[in-house]
Amino acid sequence: MPSTPQVLPPAEQAAPDTARHGAGAHITLLLVEDHDMVAEAIRLALDRTDDLKVVGRSLSLQDALRDAALLRPAVVVLDRRLPDGDGIAAIAALKAAAPGARVLVLTGEGTPAVAAQVAEAGGSGLILKAGNLAELQDGVRLVAAGEPAFSKGLLSGALDRLTGRSADPGTRLTPRERETLALLGDGLGTAEISQRLGVALNTARNHVQRVLEKLGARSQLEAVAVARRQGILP
């Protein structure tokens, strides 16, 4: 039987649609972690900020699917090893349960292979448990903004692992989309791309989205990997 969801009182929750946008709004989080001490430390670290709010905690993948559908968090912070399975394998189902949610994986196994698995499954990032809590806070903010967030040293390794995937040979990028792709390859986020190109943030997001669609990629990380495989990027 699934456990009772650990959900904060409604008065303390941020509304799901205001959690992603608006001045002063919180980024709402669902924490999926079965160890009480670890979960409490993470919750305190996230809740002490002005812009992050843990609205629920799940003890298993089964509970997480139910809670994600109920709470509609902006970000799911997901432990990899849970009593009922591997968190990476549940990423797609979690995103289906809470459309628009980003998934940030926490793990003690920080290898390029694991990072590539997260990216291939549709996850937005991977943070090592051996890192500091500030890195986790920043990672949550990045993925909530639609940017990838991988612990130091894992991003380039994940790209190398992903370069075996190729796009449709008929894919054609416009000059502006190639500029956008080059900036993604340099590790820039959407806000930085908008500044470099001198366009509005929404315009930059549209450029990035079209690059992903044309390369058949599900994330910025995978788009760069595909482009390197195709020889579009060095």
KEDREN-441314 format. One record per residue (C-alpha): residue number from 1; residue in one letter; y, x, z. Coordinates in nm, 4 decimals. Layout:
> NUM;a;Y;X;Z
...
//
This chain:
> 1;m;0.0000;0.0000;0.0000
> 2;p;0.3496;0.1342;-0.0771
> 3;s;0.5657;0.2169;0.2244
> 4;t;0.8725;0.0171;0.3169
> 5;p;1.1723;0.1556;0.1246
> 6;q;1.4159;0.3560;0.3338
> 7;v;1.7376;0.2040;0.2097
> 8;l;2.0788;0.2354;0.3707
> 9;p;2.2536;-0.0847;0.4814
> 10;p;2.4354;-0.2593;0.1929
> 11;a;2.7744;-0.1913;0.3505
> 12;e;2.7112;0.1804;0.3234
> 13;q;2.5932;0.1752;-0.0383
> 14;a;2.8116;0.2377;-0.3406
> 15;a;2.7780;-0.0235;-0.6140
> 16;p;2.5642;0.1176;-0.8972
> 17;d;2.8256;0.0548;-1.1701
> 18;t;3.1071;0.2134;-0.9733
> 19;a;2.8918;0.5073;-0.8639
> 20;r;2.9309;0.6799;-1.2007
> 21;h;3.2962;0.6136;-1.2771
> 22;g;3.6309;0.5632;-1.1138
> 23;a;3.8518;0.7568;-0.8780
> 24;g;3.7017;0.7958;-0.5333
> 25;a;3.3653;0.6451;-0.6350
> 26;h;3.0475;0.8028;-0.5049
> 27;i;2.7675;0.9447;-0.7157
> 28;t;2.4734;0.7473;-0.5778
> 29;l;2.1422;0.9224;-0.5211
> 30;l;1.7821;0.8309;-0.4591
> 31;l;1.6018;1.1096;-0.2728
> 32;v;1.2271;1.1332;-0.3401
> 33;e;1.0835;1.3638;-0.0745
> 34;d;0.7855;1.3084;0.1570
> 35;h;0.8688;1.5699;0.4232
> 36;d;1.0984;1.4262;0.6892
> 37;m;1.2692;1.7493;0.7952
> 38;v;1.3422;1.8569;0.4366
> 39;a;1.4633;1.5098;0.3431
> 40;e;1.6995;1.4891;0.6395
> 41;a;1.8484;1.8329;0.5672
> 42;i;1.9079;1.7385;0.2033
> 43;r;2.0543;1.3992;0.2934
> 44;l;2.2992;1.5524;0.5416
> 45;a;2.4034;1.8180;0.2908
> 46;l;2.4702;1.5608;0.0206
> 47;d;2.6319;1.2961;0.2401
> 48;r;2.8769;1.5429;0.3946
> 49;t;3.0590;1.5631;0.0607
> 50;d;3.3289;1.3188;-0.0488
> 51;d;3.1660;1.2261;-0.3788
> 52;l;2.7902;1.2127;-0.3166
> 53;k;2.5997;0.9373;-0.1359
> 54;v;2.2255;0.9076;-0.0690
> 55;v;2.1502;0.5341;-0.0867
> 56;g;1.7743;0.5514;-0.0415
> 57;r;1.4736;0.7715;0.0186
> 58;s;1.1233;0.7326;-0.1272
> 59;l;0.8085;0.8916;0.0129
> 60;s;0.5942;0.8753;-0.3024
> 61;l;0.6162;0.8283;-0.6783
> 62;q;0.5016;0.4671;-0.6472
> 63;d;0.7802;0.3983;-0.3987
> 64;a;1.0303;0.5877;-0.6149
> 65;l;0.9659;0.3648;-0.9175
> 66;r;1.0263;0.0533;-0.7082
> 67;d;1.3318;0.1959;-0.5311
> 68;a;1.4877;0.3281;-0.8528
> 69;a;1.4671;-0.0196;-1.0074
> 70;l;1.6152;-0.1747;-0.6914
> 71;l;1.8967;0.0723;-0.6235
> 72;r;1.9835;0.1886;-0.9774
> 73;p;2.1066;0.5311;-0.8588
> 74;a;2.3142;0.7611;-1.0763
> 75;v;2.0826;1.0535;-0.9929
> 76;v;1.7241;1.0771;-0.8692
> 77;v;1.6639;1.3972;-0.6708
> 78;l;1.2889;1.4367;-0.7152
> 79;d;1.0489;1.6635;-0.5293
> 80;r;0.7839;1.7937;-0.7661
> 81;r;0.4846;1.7776;-0.5308
> 82;l;0.4309;1.4295;-0.3857
> 83;p;0.1267;1.2646;-0.2227
> 84;d;0.0453;1.0570;-0.5305
> 85;g;0.1138;1.3061;-0.8077
> 86;d;0.3385;1.5505;-0.9917
> 87;g;0.7012;1.4402;-1.0033
> 88;i;0.7567;1.5878;-1.3495
> 89;a;0.4954;1.3516;-1.4946
> 90;a;0.6907;1.0550;-1.3542
> 91;i;1.0320;1.1434;-1.4999
> 92;a;1.0060;0.9136;-1.8025
> 93;a;0.8903;0.6200;-1.5884
> 94;l;1.1740;0.6745;-1.3394
> 95;k;1.4319;0.6763;-1.6187
> 96;a;1.2811;0.3559;-1.7567
> 97;a;1.2957;0.1945;-1.4116
> 98;a;1.6643;0.2877;-1.3692
> 99;p;1.8205;0.3144;-1.7170
> 100;g;2.1053;0.5636;-1.7241
> 101;a;1.9825;0.7540;-1.4187
> 102;r;1.9516;1.1329;-1.4403
> 103;v;1.6589;1.3141;-1.2803
> 104;l;1.7046;1.6441;-1.0969
> 105;v;1.3791;1.8092;-0.9896
> 106;l;1.3438;2.0114;-0.6692
> 107;t;1.0589;2.2608;-0.6514
> 108;g;0.9443;2.5829;-0.4955
> 109;e;0.7857;2.6892;-0.8252
> 110;g;1.0681;2.8364;-1.0261
> 111;t;0.9221;2.9549;-1.3541
> 112;p;1.0451;2.9139;-1.7125
> 113;a;0.7292;2.7160;-1.7889
> 114;v;0.8082;2.4594;-1.5178
> 115;a;1.1728;2.4429;-1.6295
> 116;a;1.0575;2.3757;-1.9852
> 117;q;0.8251;2.0997;-1.8615
> 118;v;1.1188;1.9327;-1.6866
> 119;a;1.3336;1.9497;-2.0007
> 120;e;1.0528;1.8222;-2.2240
> 121;a;0.9888;1.5298;-1.9873
> 122;g;1.3533;1.4236;-2.0092
> 123;g;1.4710;1.5725;-1.6792
> 124;s;1.8288;1.6938;-1.6502
> 125;g;1.7696;1.9967;-1.4315
> 126;l;1.5606;2.1940;-1.1875
> 127;i;1.6855;2.3398;-0.8596
> 128;l;1.4786;2.5764;-0.6478
> 129;k;1.4171;2.4869;-0.2849
> 130;a;1.4736;2.8522;-0.2028
> 131;g;1.8354;2.8176;-0.3183
> 132;n;2.1280;2.7061;-0.1067
> 133;l;2.2458;2.3504;-0.0489
> 134;a;2.5731;2.4102;-0.2336
> 135;e;2.3691;2.4785;-0.5492
> 136;l;2.1979;2.1425;-0.5067
> 137;q;2.5325;1.9663;-0.4579
> 138;d;2.6725;2.1255;-0.7737
> 139;g;2.3526;2.0470;-0.9626
> 140;v;2.3795;1.6788;-0.8750
> 141;r;2.7396;1.6691;-0.9998
> 142;l;2.6430;1.8407;-1.3251
> 143;v;2.3554;1.6104;-1.4109
> 144;a;2.5587;1.3019;-1.3144
> 145;a;2.8148;1.4174;-1.5726
> 146;g;2.5432;1.4511;-1.8355
> 147;e;2.5130;1.8303;-1.8164
> 148;p;2.1943;2.0341;-1.7581
> 149;a;2.1538;2.2014;-1.4189
> 150;f;1.8930;2.4746;-1.3807
> 151;s;1.8731;2.7408;-1.1115
> 152;k;1.9871;3.0857;-1.2158
> 153;g;1.7445;3.2645;-1.4442
> 154;l;1.5531;2.9535;-1.5505
> 155;l;1.7777;2.8231;-1.8281
> 156;s;1.7209;3.1032;-2.0792
> 157;g;1.3498;3.1122;-1.9993
> 158;a;1.3206;2.7384;-2.0554
> 159;l;1.4975;2.7748;-2.3897
> 160;d;1.2496;3.0400;-2.4967
> 161;r;0.9616;2.8101;-2.4038
> 162;l;1.1109;2.5212;-2.5984
> 163;t;1.1753;2.7038;-2.9235
> 164;g;0.8396;2.5982;-3.0624
> 165;r;0.9852;2.2518;-3.1264
> 166;s;1.1547;2.2028;-3.4611
> 167;a;1.3833;1.9385;-3.6036
> 168;d;1.3497;1.7409;-3.9245
> 169;p;1.4027;1.9876;-4.2143
> 170;g;1.6469;1.7391;-4.3701
> 171;t;1.8791;1.7562;-4.0694
> 172;r;2.2384;1.8366;-4.1604
> 173;l;2.5163;1.9094;-3.9127
> 174;t;2.8843;1.8702;-3.9957
> 175;p;3.1135;2.1714;-3.9384
> 176;r;3.2467;2.0087;-3.6197
> 177;e;2.8945;1.9435;-3.4946
> 178;r;2.8050;2.3059;-3.5636
> 179;e;3.1058;2.4135;-3.3555
> 180;t;2.9885;2.1843;-3.0777
> 181;l;2.6360;2.3234;-3.0986
> 182;a;2.7648;2.6816;-3.0837
> 183;l;2.9587;2.5990;-2.7666
> 184;l;2.6486;2.4394;-2.6152
> 185;g;2.4649;2.7602;-2.6997
> 186;d;2.7296;2.9528;-2.5062
> 187;g;2.6473;2.7403;-2.2017
> 188;l;2.9606;2.5254;-2.2057
> 189;g;2.9608;2.1742;-2.0643
> 190;t;3.1136;1.8689;-2.2291
> 191;a;3.4470;1.9002;-2.0472
> 192;e;3.4816;2.2638;-2.1550
> 193;i;3.3854;2.1726;-2.5125
> 194;s;3.6594;1.9077;-2.5240
> 195;q;3.9132;2.1708;-2.4155
> 196;r;3.7908;2.4307;-2.6654
> 197;l;3.7934;2.1843;-2.9540
> 198;g;4.1177;2.0194;-2.8471
> 199;v;3.9649;1.6703;-2.8462
> 200;a;3.9325;1.3924;-2.5907
> 201;l;3.6380;1.4066;-2.3508
> 202;n;3.4780;1.0960;-2.5031
> 203;t;3.5091;1.2509;-2.8492
> 204;a;3.3357;1.5662;-2.7282
> 205;r;3.0587;1.3528;-2.5774
> 206;n;3.0149;1.1788;-2.9106
> 207;h;2.9881;1.5147;-3.0898
> 208;v;2.7229;1.6294;-2.8418
> 209;q;2.5285;1.3051;-2.8776
> 210;r;2.5258;1.3303;-3.2569
> 211;v;2.4039;1.6901;-3.2368
> 212;l;2.1162;1.5768;-3.0138
> 213;e;2.0277;1.2903;-3.2465
> 214;k;2.0304;1.5050;-3.5606
> 215;l;1.8187;1.7758;-3.4021
> 216;g;1.5744;1.5238;-3.2558
> 217;a;1.6463;1.6564;-2.9066
> 218;r;1.6462;1.4670;-2.5797
> 219;s;1.8755;1.7037;-2.3925
> 220;q;2.1421;1.9663;-2.4543
> 221;l;1.8939;2.2312;-2.3459
> 222;e;1.6391;2.1200;-2.6037
> 223;a;1.9066;2.0960;-2.8747
> 224;v;1.9965;2.4627;-2.8267
> 225;a;1.6285;2.5584;-2.8296
> 226;v;1.5671;2.3679;-3.1539
> 227;a;1.8760;2.5231;-3.3133
> 228;r;1.7543;2.8722;-3.2269
> 229;r;1.4143;2.7957;-3.3708
> 230;q;1.5781;2.6662;-3.6925
> 231;g;1.7999;2.9743;-3.7153
> 232;i;2.1160;2.7653;-3.6756
> 233;l;2.2002;2.9627;-3.3613
> 234;p;2.1246;3.3303;-3.3043
//
